[in-house]
Amino acid sequence: MVMKAPVADARNGSVVDRLVGIDLARGLAVFGMYAAHLGPDPGEGGLVGFLMELTHGRPSALFAVLAGFSILLITGRKAPKSGIAGRQAIARVAIRALVLLALGSILGCLGTQVEVILEYYGICFLLVLPLHRLSAYQLGLIAAATALVLPQVRSSLLSVAPNLLDPVFNLMVNGYYPAVTWVPFLIAGMAIARLNLNTLAAHWRLGLAGVALAVLGHGGSLLALSSRALTETSLWWSDVDGAFEPSKSSFIVKSSWIAAPHSETTLSIVGSTGCAMIILAACMLAVDALPRLRKLVWPIIAVGSMSLTAYVLHIAGIAYLMKINIFKDESLSTLFGFVVVISTFAVLWLRVFQRGPMEVLMGRVADLARHIR
């Protein structure tokens, strides 16, 4: 069985079971984003550079998949909620989306160099919400179809209006996490949430499916680039070379076949989804097979259980350190410091409270949906 940690609901004190493996995966995603924002430049090379390159794009994709999973935790995972409960659940997701849009806009005004993802997530929540009643099979088909079609739609839109500065167009098409090519991650997460994940066999199937997708995405990119004599870069998995920038003359030729993070191609989406599934399955298998591991990785699980708080704190922390002129260049020491401070905060906070501060605030705002009848 999947190990679960009881967490009291902030409103009525009832116990809500959380999948520990999900929180572990979410915590790893948070720390992966920390590494992308605070760690050394992957271009430095070596083992550290390689590990830092792995954190480019993949943690945010994992987080998006888990966001899709969370949507069904609200609207009904095994079966969609119906009646008043169903309408209230839909409203809760919509309210959360609006809060993410507002919060992302605020964090974006702090002047950090971090591309804040929350606004894009908010848009994605609204786009995928109508799919919450579909089966795992239907959601899987839609995830595959959107991964195949939407990158081509985005490319067409960019070719028509490459410099359009409309904020909605930016969030949907031209931003750092364009919603049009990130909704497949959330839909994939929704499909996974619909599955019965209560057995080890299910975890293994999820992991093996992830391996297949990762090989299809990144391996397919490698083969495609090799056949076109474009192997001078590592664009089948890495963005260190930066060779897929639109300013490059060969962008149109390469863009359909690369799988580098943030290239927003079909192969990139497929490969990153596969990597997310592998990590999620590994976390579930680990907490099942090694019960004592839960204590060892409790700080990561704690951060994962308050991932919004952890994300907001690291953006605010960067902004504050920049303001007082003591923010150092990205380095392992900076990354390590943020990880230790946020982990310690999360562990100590959960000794007293049941949920993170931002999660409590989000829950109270979303609870306005109780008035819907």
C-alpha positions in Angstrom: 0.0 0.0 0.0 1.0 3.6 -0.6 2.2 5.1 2.7 0.1 8.1 3.7 0.6 10.8 6.2 -2.4 12.2 8.0 -2.9 15.9 7.8 -5.7 17.7 9.6 -7.9 19.9 7.5 -7.4 23.5 8.5 -11.2 24.2 8.5 -12.8 21.4 10.4 -10.0 19.4 11.8 -10.9 16.3 9.9 -8.0 14.0 8.8 -7.1 14.0 5.1 -4.7 11.3 3.8 -1.8 12.5 1.8 0.3 10.2 -0.4 3.7 10.5 1.1 5.3 9.5 -2.2 3.5 12.5 -3.8 4.9 14.9 -1.2 8.4 13.4 -1.6 8.2 13.9 -5.3 6.9 17.4 -4.9 9.7 18.3 -2.4 12.3 17.0 -4.9 10.6 19.2 -7.6 10.9 22.3 -5.3 14.6 21.6 -4.6 15.1 21.0 -8.3 13.7 24.5 -9.0 15.9 25.9 -6.3 18.9 24.3 -8.0 17.9 25.8 -11.4 17.5 29.3 -9.8 20.3 29.3 -7.3 22.8 26.6 -8.3 26.0 27.0 -10.4 25.8 27.6 -14.1 25.6 24.2 -15.9 28.0 25.6 -18.5 30.8 25.2 -16.0 30.8 21.5 -16.8 31.9 18.6 -14.7 29.7 16.5 -12.4 28.2 19.6 -10.8 27.4 21.2 -14.1 25.8 18.0 -15.3 23.6 17.7 -12.2 22.6 21.4 -12.5 21.7 20.8 -16.1 19.3 18.0 -15.0 17.4 20.6 -13.0 16.7 22.8 -16.0 13.0 22.4 -17.0 12.5 19.0 -15.5 11.6 19.9 -11.9 9.0 22.4 -13.2 7.6 19.8 -15.5 7.4 17.4 -12.5 5.7 20.1 -10.5 3.2 20.6 -13.3 2.4 16.9 -13.5 1.8 16.9 -9.7 -0.4 20.0 -10.1 -2.6 18.0 -12.4 -2.7 15.2 -9.8 -3.7 17.7 -7.2 -6.6 19.0 -9.2 -8.2 15.5 -9.1 -7.5 15.3 -5.4 -9.8 18.3 -5.1 -12.5 17.4 -7.6 -12.5 13.7 -6.9 -9.8 11.2 -7.6 -11.5 7.8 -7.8 -14.7 9.3 -9.0 -15.6 12.9 -9.8 -17.6 14.7 -7.2 -21.1 15.6 -8.2 -24.0 17.8 -7.1 -23.2 20.6 -4.7 -19.9 19.0 -3.7 -18.8 18.9 -7.4 -19.7 22.5 -8.0 -17.8 23.6 -4.9 -14.8 21.5 -5.9 -14.7 23.1 -9.3 -15.0 26.6 -7.7 -12.1 25.7 -5.3 -9.8 24.9 -8.2 -10.9 28.0 -10.1 -10.3 30.2 -7.0 -6.8 28.6 -6.5 -6.1 29.4 -10.2 -7.0 33.1 -9.7 -4.9 33.2 -6.5 -1.9 31.8 -8.3 -2.3 34.4 -11.1 -2.4 37.2 -8.5 0.5 35.7 -6.5 2.6 35.1 -9.5 2.1 38.7 -10.6 3.2 40.0 -7.2 6.3 37.8 -7.1 7.2 38.9 -10.6 7.3 42.5 -9.4 10.0 41.8 -6.9 12.8 42.2 -9.4 14.5 38.8 -9.2 15.8 37.2 -12.3 13.6 34.1 -11.7 10.9 33.4 -14.2 8.0 32.9 -11.8 5.8 30.0 -12.9 2.7 30.6 -10.8 0.8 32.7 -13.3 1.3 30.1 -16.0 0.1 27.4 -13.6 -3.0 29.5 -12.8 -3.9 29.7 -16.5 -3.2 26.0 -16.9 -5.5 25.1 -14.0 -8.4 27.0 -15.7 -7.7 25.4 -19.1 -7.7 21.8 -17.9 -10.4 22.1 -15.3 -13.2 21.1 -17.8 -11.5 17.7 -18.2 -11.8 16.7 -14.5 -14.6 14.2 -15.1 -12.8 12.1 -17.7 -11.3 8.7 -17.2 -7.6 7.9 -17.1 -7.8 6.5 -20.6 -9.5 9.6 -22.0 -7.1 11.9 -20.1 -4.1 10.0 -21.4 -5.3 10.3 -25.0 -5.9 14.0 -24.6 -2.5 14.5 -23.0 -0.9 12.7 -26.0 -2.9 14.6 -28.5 -2.1 18.0 -26.9 1.6 17.1 -26.7 1.6 16.3 -30.4 -0.6 19.2 -31.7 -0.1 22.2 -29.4 3.6 22.8 -29.9 2.9 23.1 -33.7 0.1 25.5 -32.9 2.4 27.6 -30.8 5.1 27.6 -33.5 2.5 28.8 -36.0 1.3 31.6 -33.7 4.8 32.8 -33.0 5.6 32.9 -36.7 2.5 35.1 -37.3 3.0 37.4 -34.2 6.5 36.8 -32.8 6.7 40.2 -31.0 3.2 40.6 -29.7 3.4 42.0 -26.2 -0.2 41.3 -25.1 0.0 39.8 -21.6 -2.5 37.1 -22.3 -0.6 36.1 -25.4 2.6 36.0 -23.3 1.0 33.7 -20.7 -0.5 31.4 -23.3 2.1 31.3 -26.1 5.2 33.5 -25.8 6.2 33.2 -22.1 8.9 31.2 -20.4 6.3 28.5 -19.4 3.6 29.0 -22.2 0.3 27.5 -21.1 -0.4 26.1 -24.5 2.5 23.7 -24.3 2.4 23.1 -20.5 -1.2 21.9 -20.3 -0.1 18.4 -21.5 1.9 18.0 -18.2 -1.2 18.8 -16.1 -3.4 16.5 -18.1 -0.9 13.7 -17.8 -0.9 14.3 -14.0 -4.7 14.1 -14.0 -4.5 10.8 -15.9 -2.1 9.4 -13.4 -4.3 10.5 -10.5 -7.2 8.5 -12.0 -5.1 5.3 -11.9 -5.2 2.8 -9.0 -1.8 3.4 -7.4 -2.3 1.2 -4.3 -0.1 -1.6 -5.4 3.6 -2.0 -6.1 2.8 -3.4 -9.5 1.0 -0.1 -10.4 4.1 1.8 -9.3 6.3 -0.3 -11.5 4.0 0.1 -14.5 4.0 3.8 -14.0 7.8 3.9 -13.8 8.2 1.7 -16.9 5.8 3.8 -18.8 7.9 6.8 -17.8 11.0 5.1 -19.1 9.3 4.4 -22.4 8.2 8.1 -22.7 11.7 9.4 -21.7 13.4 7.2 -24.3 10.8 8.1 -26.9 11.2 11.8 -26.3 15.0 12.2 -25.7 16.0 9.1 -27.7 13.8 10.1 -30.6 15.4 13.6 -30.5 18.9 12.1 -30.6 18.1 9.9 -33.5 16.4 12.7 -35.4 19.2 15.1 -34.9 21.8 12.5 -35.8 20.0 11.7 -39.0 20.1 15.4 -39.9 23.8 15.8 -39.0 22.9 18.2 -36.1 24.9 16.4 -33.4 27.2 19.3 -32.7 25.0 20.2 -29.7 23.4 18.3 -26.9 19.9 19.6 -27.7 18.4 16.2 -27.4 18.5 16.6 -23.6 20.3 19.8 -22.7 19.9 23.6 -23.2 23.5 24.5 -22.2 24.4 25.4 -25.8 21.3 27.7 -26.1 21.2 26.8 -29.8 17.5 26.7 -30.0 17.1 30.4 -29.4 14.7 31.9 -32.0 17.5 34.3 -33.0 19.5 31.4 -34.4 19.2 31.0 -38.2 18.7 27.3 -37.8 16.0 27.5 -35.3 13.2 26.4 -37.6 15.2 23.4 -38.8 16.0 22.2 -35.3 13.0 23.2 -33.3 10.8 20.3 -34.2 13.4 17.7 -33.3 15.1 18.9 -30.2 14.1 17.8 -26.7 16.0 20.3 -24.6 14.2 21.9 -21.6 11.9 24.8 -22.4 12.2 24.2 -26.1 8.4 23.5 -26.0 8.5 20.8 -28.7 6.6 17.6 -28.7 9.7 15.5 -28.0 10.6 17.8 -25.1 7.1 17.4 -23.6 7.1 13.7 -24.0 10.6 13.2 -22.6 10.0 15.5 -19.6 6.7 13.8 -18.8 8.5 10.5 -18.8 11.1 11.8 -16.5 8.4 13.1 -14.1 6.7 9.7 -14.1 10.0 8.0 -13.3 10.6 10.2 -10.3 7.0 9.9 -9.1 7.1 6.1 -9.4 10.5 5.9 -7.7 9.3 8.0 -4.8 6.3 5.8 -4.3 8.3 2.6 -4.6 10.9 4.0 -2.2 8.5 4.9 0.6 6.8 1.5 0.2 9.9 -0.7 0.1 11.9 1.3 2.7 9.6 2.4 5.5 12.5 3.9 7.4 13.3 6.1 4.5 10.4 8.3 5.4 12.2 9.5 8.5 15.4 10.0 6.6 13.8 12.2 3.9 11.2 13.8 6.2 12.6 17.3 5.5 12.0 16.8 1.8 8.5 15.5 2.5 7.8 18.4 4.8 8.8 20.9 2.1 6.7 19.0 -0.4 3.7 19.2 1.8 4.0 23.0 1.8 5.4 23.5 -1.7 3.7 26.8 -2.4 5.1 28.2 0.8 8.6 26.9 -0.1 8.4 28.4 -3.6 7.2 31.8 -2.4 9.8 31.9 0.3 12.7 31.3 -2.1 11.5 34.0 -4.5 11.1 36.4 -1.6 14.4 35.4 -0.1 16.2 36.1 -3.3 14.5 39.5 -3.6 15.4 40.4 0.0 19.1 39.4 -0.4 19.3 41.4 -3.6 17.8 44.4 -1.9 20.4 44.4 0.9 23.2 43.7 -1.6 24.4 40.5 -0.1 23.0 38.1 -2.7 26.0 36.2 -4.1 26.2 34.7 -7.6 24.6 31.4 -8.1 26.7 28.8 -6.3 26.5 25.5 -4.4 26.8 27.4 -1.1 23.9 29.7 -1.9 21.8 26.7 -3.0 22.7 24.7 0.1 21.9 27.6 2.3 18.4 28.0 0.9 17.7 24.3 1.1 18.8 24.0 4.7 16.9 27.1 5.8 13.6 26.2 4.0 13.8 22.5 5.1 14.4 23.6 8.7 11.5 26.0 8.6 9.2 23.4 7.1 10.1 20.7 9.7 9.7 23.1 12.6 6.5 24.6 11.3 4.9 21.2 10.9 5.7 20.4 14.5 3.2 23.1 15.5 0.8 23.5 12.5 -0.8 21.0 10.1 -0.2 22.9 6.9 2.2 25.5 5.5 1.2 29.2 5.9 0.6 29.8 2.2 -1.4 26.6 2.0 -3.6 27.7 4.9 -4.2 31.1 3.2 -4.9 29.4 -0.1 -7.3 27.0 1.6 -9.2 29.8 3.4 -9.6 31.8 0.2 -10.6 28.7 -1.8 -13.1 27.8 1.0 -15.3 30.7 -0.2 -16.6 28.0 -2.6 -18.6 26.6 0.3 -21.2 29.3 -0.5 -22.0 27.8 -3.8 -25.1 25.7 -4.0 
